[in-house]
Amino acid sequence: MITVYGAACGHLTPLAWEDGAPLPATAVWVDLLSPTTAEEEAVERATGIDLPTQAKLQEIEMSSRLYQEGHARYMAATVMSKADEPHAEAEAIAFVVSPPLLITLRYTDPFAFSAFATRAMRQTGLVEGGGETILAGLLEAIVDRAADILEHVTMDLDRLSREVFRARKDVAGRTLPGMDLEEAVRRLGRSEDLTSKVQDSLSSITRLLTFFGVAMASEVKKDYKARLKIIARDAHSIQEHATSLAQKGNFLLDATLGLINIEQTKIIKIFSVASVVFLPPTLIASIYGMNFKIIPELDLSLGYPMAIAMMLASAALPYYYFKRKGWL
């Protein structure tokens, strides 16, 4: 899908464009979302710019993601999408700046793109300056979205921390219902996945800003350079916050796994105590269950009650001992 935007009275405005026709003179942003080969070729013919392939977007080498050809600057950054869904994605998006035009090529639909486009259609001043200004606005929206995602991760980790470390017994010693530790591990895994994807995204955006600031150093105004530096500082500070969240998540994961091991140890301890408690009665019952003709106690009229009493006593004594030691 191809969406062409123009600037009119300081607002972002969708423009009508058909394949084979030149781009409107007021066009400032061409957005390609999961385009077909025919759509890519149509944009290339209309703009005279060779668009990067999807395979090239996935390469991690700096020379493949950040380069310049003529007056066009080719940049790619990893951007998160579907952060509110069970499985978040982080895909590379291409930004091609050829003043005054910005071309974005993406195979995912991050929330930041639609949010910025909607805001730019309502507010004035967000698209003045052409493609470079739109790029800065998009990057700001992506960084803001990353901050929102980390804010939700922070709240989720705080809730998990309270639930994991909540007291398991009340003042009367009664066991309180606890959370499902297996579910806690799953939630921690999702938080770690979101945090790592945010870190990767912000790292790639920081590299993009550095490249673009150097490439456009002689062509942009000082206030625009200052804006790029502010975005870079915001991205760096959010990265540091993401690092602290990753450390907190690792701590909670270790604590949760430790609690799971404690629960398993308690279960094993109960089985161990039960086996020790029932071992003496089993021994007594096996002795008097032997098929020998001469067993003195068989002729006693109180032999059966005596054997029962011995088994009960042999079971009660270990139980009392374990209870006194506090092992039960």
SVG drawing of the C-alpha trace seen along z (x, -y; Angstrom):
<svg xmlns="http://www.w3.org/2000/svg" viewBox="-7 -28 37 102">
<polyline fill="none" stroke="black" stroke-width="0.4" points="0.0,0.0 1.3,-3.5 0.2,-6.6 1.4,-10.0 1.3,-13.0 1.7,-16.6 2.0,-19.8 -0.8,-22.3 -1.1,-25.3 1.3,-23.6 -0.8,-20.4 0.0,-16.9 -2.5,-16.1 -3.1,-12.8 -2.7,-13.3 -4.2,-11.3 -1.6,-9.6 -1.8,-7.0 0.9,-4.7 2.5,-6.3 1.8,-9.9 4.5,-12.2 4.3,-12.9 2.4,-16.0 4.6,-19.0 3.5,-19.4 4.4,-15.8 6.7,-15.6 6.2,-12.0 5.7,-8.7 4.9,-5.8 5.1,-2.3 3.5,0.4 4.2,4.0 4.4,2.9 4.3,5.2 7.1,5.3 5.0,3.3 4.3,0.6 8.0,0.3 8.9,0.0 6.2,-2.7 7.6,-4.8 11.1,-4.3 10.0,-5.6 8.2,-8.6 11.0,-9.6 14.1,-8.4 15.3,-6.7 16.3,-3.0 14.5,-1.6 16.4,1.0 15.1,4.6 13.6,6.2 16.6,8.6 18.9,5.6 16.9,4.0 17.5,7.1 21.3,6.9 23.1,5.7 26.2,4.1 26.3,0.4 27.3,0.0 24.1,1.7 21.8,-0.2 23.3,-3.7 24.7,-5.1 24.4,-7.8 23.8,-7.8 23.8,-11.2 21.5,-13.5 19.6,-10.6 20.4,-9.4 19.4,-5.8 18.8,-4.8 17.3,-1.8 16.2,-1.4 14.6,1.4 11.2,0.3 8.8,2.2 5.2,3.0 2.4,5.1 3.7,4.3 0.2,4.7 -0.2,8.2 1.1,11.4 4.0,11.5 5.7,8.2 7.7,7.7 10.8,5.6 11.4,5.1 13.7,2.9 12.2,-0.2 13.9,-2.2 14.0,-5.9 15.2,-7.6 15.6,-11.3 16.0,-13.2 15.1,-16.8 12.3,-17.8 11.0,-14.3 10.9,-11.5 10.3,-7.9 9.5,-5.2 9.6,-1.5 8.2,0.8 6.8,4.3 5.3,3.8 2.8,1.2 4.2,-0.4 1.8,-2.5 4.1,-5.5 3.5,-6.0 -0.2,-6.3 0.0,-8.4 2.4,-10.9 0.3,-11.1 -2.9,-11.7 -1.2,-14.4 0.4,-16.1 -3.0,-16.3 -4.5,-18.1 -1.6,-20.3 0.4,-22.9 4.1,-23.2 4.9,-19.5 5.7,-19.2 7.3,-22.6 10.7,-21.9 9.7,-18.9 11.0,-15.3 13.7,-16.1 11.1,-17.6 8.8,-14.6 11.7,-12.2 12.4,-14.0 8.7,-13.8 8.6,-10.1 11.7,-9.4 10.3,-11.4 7.1,-9.4 9.0,-6.1 11.1,-7.2 8.0,-8.3 6.3,-5.0 9.3,-3.1 9.0,-5.1 5.3,-4.2 6.2,-0.5 8.8,-0.7 6.3,-2.5 3.9,0.5 6.8,2.9 7.8,1.0 4.2,1.2 4.0,4.9 7.3,5.6 6.2,3.7 3.0,5.7 5.0,8.9 7.4,7.9 4.6,7.3 2.9,10.6 6.1,12.7 7.4,11.3 4.0,11.2 3.7,12.9 2.6,16.5 1.1,16.7 -1.0,14.3 -0.3,13.3 -2.3,16.4 0.0,18.7 -2.6,19.6 -1.4,20.1 -2.6,17.4 -3.3,18.0 -0.2,17.2 0.2,16.4 1.0,18.9 4.8,18.8 4.7,20.5 2.6,17.6 5.0,15.2 7.9,16.7 5.9,16.3 5.1,12.6 8.8,12.0 9.7,13.6 7.4,11.2 8.7,8.2 12.3,9.2 11.3,9.6 9.8,6.2 12.7,4.6 15.3,6.2 13.4,5.2 13.2,1.6 16.9,1.6 17.6,2.9 15.2,0.3 16.7,-2.7 20.3,-1.5 19.5,-1.5 17.8,-4.9 20.8,-6.4 23.1,-5.2 20.6,-6.6 20.6,-10.0 24.4,-10.1 24.7,-9.3 21.9,-11.7 23.3,-14.5 26.7,-14.1 25.4,-13.7 23.1,-16.7 25.5,-18.9 26.0,-21.4 22.3,-21.5 20.2,-21.8 19.7,-24.7 21.0,-24.9 17.6,-24.5 17.1,-21.2 20.5,-19.9 19.5,-20.7 16.3,-18.8 18.2,-15.8 20.5,-16.0 17.4,-16.1 16.0,-13.0 19.3,-11.2 19.6,-12.2 16.0,-11.0 16.8,-7.7 20.0,-7.3 18.2,-8.0 15.4,-5.5 18.1,-3.0 19.6,-3.4 16.1,-2.9 15.6,0.2 18.9,1.6 17.8,1.0 14.5,2.7 16.4,5.7 18.4,6.0 15.2,5.8 13.6,8.5 16.6,10.8 16.5,10.3 12.7,11.1 13.3,14.2 16.0,15.5 13.8,14.8 10.8,16.6 12.9,19.6 14.2,19.7 10.7,19.7 9.8,22.5 12.8,24.5 11.7,23.8 8.2,25.1 9.6,28.2 12.0,28.7 9.0,28.5 7.2,31.2 10.2,33.4 10.7,32.9 7.1,34.0 7.6,37.2 10.9,37.8 9.3,37.4 6.3,39.6 8.6,42.3 10.6,42.2 7.4,42.2 5.9,45.2 9.1,47.2 9.1,48.6 5.4,49.7 6.2,51.4 9.1,53.2 7.0,54.4 4.2,55.5 6.7,57.3 8.2,59.2 4.9,60.5 3.9,61.3 6.7,63.8 5.5,67.3 7.4,69.2 5.7,71.8 7.3,70.7 6.8,67.0 6.3,66.7 3.9,63.8 1.5,65.7 0.2,67.7 -0.4,64.6 -4.1,63.6 -3.0,59.9 -0.5,60.4 -2.5,58.5 -3.3,55.5 0.3,55.4 1.6,55.4 -0.9,52.6 0.2,50.6 3.9,51.1 3.2,49.8 1.4,46.8 4.1,46.0 6.9,46.4 5.1,44.0 4.2,41.5 7.7,41.2 9.4,40.0 6.5,37.7 6.8,36.1 10.6,35.8 10.2,34.0 7.5,31.8 9.6,30.7 12.6,29.9 10.3,27.7 10.7,29.8 7.0,30.0"/>
</svg>
